[in-house]
Each structure stands twice: as C-alpha cells, then as structure tokens.
Amino acid sequence: MKSTKDNLQIAVYNSECTLNNKINKKILEHQQKYQWEVKKILWFIKEVDMIHMLTENFFDLIFLAVCRTHMEGFLVAEQVRLIHRGTEIIFISDDKEMVYKSLDYKPFAFILKAQ
C-alpha cells in the first residue's frame, strides 16, 4: 500500500557511504519545508539487500548512487520499476554522462555531486 505524504518511506542506496550525511540533511530540509512526516529511512550499501527489501516493502522515494565503475544503482532502478512503478527515484552521481543513462528509468530527479 502506498504511503501518504504524512507517512513517507525512503530508501537510500549508496555503496560509497560518502554522501549519507548530505542526503540525510536534504531529507530533513524537505521534511521541514513540505511538512513531511517520514515513517522510515533505510540505508543500503549492497544492491542485493536493497532489492530483497523492495520485494517486502514499498518506498515512496529512493535515492540511488551511480557511477561508471559501479552500475549497481541502475540494477536497483530496474527492479524498482518492475516491482513498484509508483516509487520516485532520485539518482546521485558525479558523472554528467550518467544523467542520460538514468533517463531510461524515468527518474524524479538527478543530483550531480560536486567534484
């Protein structure tokens, strides 16, 4: 069952763990700005763990880190689109070329990391 804006469930896949504080800060900023109530935020560093969790849970919003050497974020996005078409995906990368690849998965947004 889909959550409401007062009961959001969010997942973050970031194998590098370098942006987790920034992502968490952005979520908190949006939570205050849009008066969201976040029920759950789950953090993943392995794509297999996240894909397994997708089969058991619905997430309203998923942040997926991608880069040329680690394409696992796209594998997760493919599964998200197969299992939960209504989930919004936000890709995160430091590679501008990944923007074009991400369009195949109809992302809600793309965050380009500062280099």
N, C-alpha and C positions, 0 to 999 in steps of 0.2 A: 504494500500500500504506500502510495506517495505521501511524503511529509508535507506539512504546510510551512509557510514562512516563519511560523512560530515554533517550529519543531524540526529544524534542519538537521540532516545527517550529512557529514562531509568526510571525504577520504582524501588522503594525500599520498601519492607515490613519488618518492624522491630517493633514488638509490645512493646519492651522494650525501644526503643529510645536511648539505651546506646552507640551504635556503629555508629550513624549517622555521627558524625564528622569524624571518621576514614574512613567510606565508601565514604563520600564526598571528603576527601583528596585523596583516591585511584583513584576515578574517575578523579579528576583534574590532578593527576600524569600521568595517562594513556592518558588523553586528550592531554597533552603536549608531551608525549613520542611518541604517534602514530598519532599526529596531527588530532585528532578527533574534530569535531565541534558538541557539544551537543545542540540539539534543546530544550530539555525539560527533567527535572528530577522531578518526582513526588514522594512524600514520603507518606507512608501509615502506620497507626498503627492498623487499623481494616481490617481483611481479606475481609469482605463483601464489603467494599468500594473499595478495590483493584479489586476484582472480577467484580464488577459493571463497573469499569473503563476499564477492559480488553474487555468488550463487545463493547465498544465505541472507543477504541484506540489500535494501535499496538505499542508494545515496543520492541526495539531491544535487550535490556538487562534488566533482572530483578534480583535483589538481594532479597533473601528470608531467613529470620532468622527462625531457627527451634531449638526446644529442646524437651526433653521428656515430659515436662509438658504442652507445648504449641505446638501442632502439626499443627496449622493453616497454617504454611508455606507450608506443603505438600498438604493441600486442595487447596491452591492457585496454586501450581505447577501442580496439576491435571487439573485444569481449563485452565491454560496456555497451556498445551499440547493438550487439546481438542479444544481450540479456535485458538491459534497461534502456530503451530508446529515449526515455524522458530525462535521463540524467544529463546535467550540464557538465561539459568538460572544459577545463582551462589548462592549456599546455604551457609549460615553462621551459625555456631553453636560452642558451647564449649564442645560438647559431641561427642567423636570419633565414637560412635555407630551410630550416625545419618548419617555418611558417607555412610554406607551400605544401609540404608533406602532410601537415596536420589538417589541411582543408578537407582531405578525404574523410575525416571523422566528424565533420560539422561541429567544430568547437564553438563554445560560447565566447571564448576569448583566448588570446595568446599573450603571455608575458615574456618579454625579451629581457633576460638578465643583463645587467651592466657588466661590461667586460673589463 
